[in-house]
Amino acid sequence: MILTDKEIRELVKGKELISPFDEAKLQSESYDVSIGKKITVSKKEIRCLDIIEQSTIDSVYEEIDLTDDGYVVSPKEYIMVQLAEKNKAA
């Protein structure tokens, strides 16, 4: 579903859909989100992952707190980020 800026603004007013909401991040049909304070990176290259075993999943990833220096993403590396914004309606 694509929402216009007017529809996003109305949803935010009525339900606090995005918190914290920053009007400057609202575009014509989108809202620019911000990266939060933590990222998750893989400790090693992943070829195959057994998702049934939680300990296997946990051993592959490491959570890193971002500092003012940021984080440099290496070639062929992927990261997962937490967003600074929350969905209050959920």
C-alpha positions in Angstrom: 0.0 0.0 0.0 1.3 3.4 -0.9 0.3 6.3 1.3 0.5 10.0 0.4 2.1 12.5 2.8 -1.4 13.7 3.8 -2.5 10.1 4.6 0.7 9.5 6.6 0.2 12.8 8.5 -3.4 11.9 9.4 -2.4 8.4 10.6 0.3 9.8 12.8 -2.1 12.3 14.3 -4.8 9.8 15.0 -2.8 6.8 16.2 0.8 7.9 16.8 1.8 5.6 13.9 5.4 6.8 13.9 7.1 7.8 17.1 9.0 10.0 17.3 7.5 11.7 14.2 9.6 14.4 12.4 7.7 16.5 9.8 11.0 17.2 8.0 11.4 13.5 7.2 8.0 13.3 5.5 8.2 13.2 1.7 5.4 13.1 -0.9 4.8 9.3 -0.6 7.3 8.2 2.0 8.8 8.8 5.4 12.6 8.7 5.9 13.4 6.5 8.9 16.6 6.8 11.0 19.0 4.1 12.1 18.9 3.4 15.8 21.8 2.9 18.2 22.4 -0.8 17.5 23.3 -2.9 14.5 23.7 -6.7 14.1 26.5 -8.1 12.0 27.5 -11.6 11.1 30.6 -12.9 12.8 31.6 -15.0 9.9 30.5 -15.8 6.3 27.3 -17.7 6.2 26.8 -20.5 3.7 24.1 -22.5 5.3 22.1 -21.8 8.5 19.9 -24.2 10.4 17.0 -22.0 11.6 15.6 -24.7 13.9 18.6 -24.4 16.3 18.5 -21.0 18.0 22.0 -21.5 19.4 23.3 -21.8 15.8 21.7 -18.5 14.9 22.9 -16.7 18.0 26.5 -17.9 17.4 26.6 -16.4 13.9 25.5 -12.8 14.8 26.9 -10.1 17.0 25.1 -7.0 18.3 27.2 -3.8 18.1 26.4 -0.5 19.8 27.0 2.4 17.4 29.2 5.2 18.5 29.7 8.6 17.1 32.4 7.1 14.8 29.7 5.0 13.1 30.3 1.7 11.4 32.0 0.9 8.1 30.3 -1.8 6.1 32.8 -4.0 4.3 32.3 -5.4 0.8 30.0 -8.4 0.7 29.0 -7.8 4.3 25.4 -7.3 5.3 24.1 -5.8 8.5 20.7 -5.6 10.2 19.8 -2.3 11.8 17.3 -1.2 14.4 15.3 1.8 13.6 15.1 4.8 15.8 11.3 5.1 15.1 8.7 2.8 16.6 5.2 1.9 15.5 3.0 2.8 18.4 -0.2 1.4 16.7 1.0 -2.2 16.9 
